[in-house]
Amino acid sequence: MSHNISCFRCGESLAALSLPLSRQDECPHCHVYLHVCRMCRLYDASVPRQCREDDAEDVVEKERVNFCDYFDPDENAFDSARKTAADKSEQALDALFGDGDLPDSSSELSDADKLFK
């Protein structure tokens, strides 16, 4: 059975995965667990426990894997505005701290690096 489900975090298609999603299924692109509240059609940030199912156990961290029996993946779980904001934050961190590339080990070591060798 085909489906149109996308990862809640990165937006990549999850069509290659079969339904129902198991507790240990991960997004093939960004490797986050998918059996999480943020991926469920019952997730609703505007209600008190952020879940529209009254009988569901309370889950504090909505992006952590859980055992909820009411889990039903939502085709609209991906929020592109949230992804854009996360990308902007990551770019700002890269601009502030650099892109994380380490110096090539074959190049000359600086005086500061020599102190710790």
N, C-alpha and C positions, 0 to 999 in steps of 0.2 A: 504494500500500500504506500503510495507516494504522499509526501507531505511538504509543506512550505516553511518549515521551522528554521529560524536563524538563531545563532548564538546571541544571548542577551548582552554579552560584553563586546564582541568584535563585529557582529553582524554577518559573519560567514554562514553560508547555507549548511544545514545539518541533514540534508536529504540522504546522505550516505548512511546515516544511522537509522536503525529500525526502531519503531515504536512498539511497546512503551519503552521510554528511556530507562535504563537501569540506574541504580544509585551511583555506580562508578563510571558512567559514561562521561567523557570529556570532549570538549570542542577540539576537532582535529587541527584547528588553526592556532588558537591562543591557549589551549590546554587547561581551561577552567572547567570545573565540574558543572554539569548541567542540571542535576536534580537539586535545584535550589529554588527558594521562594521567588527570586527575581525572574525566573524563567517560567513561572506558573501562571495560568490564566486567572487564578484566584488572587494573585498578588494585586494589592491596591494600596498605594501610598496614602490615600486620603481617608482610610478607615483606621480605627485605633490600633489594632495589632497588625495592620498592613496585610490582612487576609480576610477575604469575604466568606470563608468557611468557619462558622462558629465552633464546630466540633474539632477543628484541627488543633494540634498541640502548638503552643506558642514557640516560635523560632526567633531568637533574638537577632542573629546575624543572617540577614536575608540573602547573602551571596555565598554562604557556606553549605556544603552538601548536607542533606538531612534525610530522615526516614519517613516523611509525611506520606500517608496513604492517600491523600486527596490530590497529590501532585498531578497536574495535567499541563503539558507544555503549551505555551502560548505562542502563536505565530507572530504576534506583535510585541514580543518581549524586548526586542532591540530598540534602543532609543538613540537615534543618530545625533541628537543635540548633546546627549551625555557623552557620546564617543568623541564628538568634536571638542568639547570642553576638556576631556582627558588628554586628547592629542595636543591641544594648546598648552596644557600644563606641562606635559612631557617635553615639548619644544622649549618652554621657558626654563625648565631645569637643565636641559642640554646646553642652552645658551649661557646659563649661569655657571655650571660646573664642567662644561665640555661634554663631548659625546661619549666619554668613557673609554676611548681607545687608549691602550697602554703604549708606551714608547717601544719601538722595535728593539729587541734584545741585542741585535747586531750593531746598533748605533752607539756612539760614545755616551758614556754615563756622565751625568752632570755631577758637580761636586757634592751636591746634597745627596744624590743617589749613592755615591761612593761611600758616604758615611755609614750607610746601612748595609753594605755588602760585606 
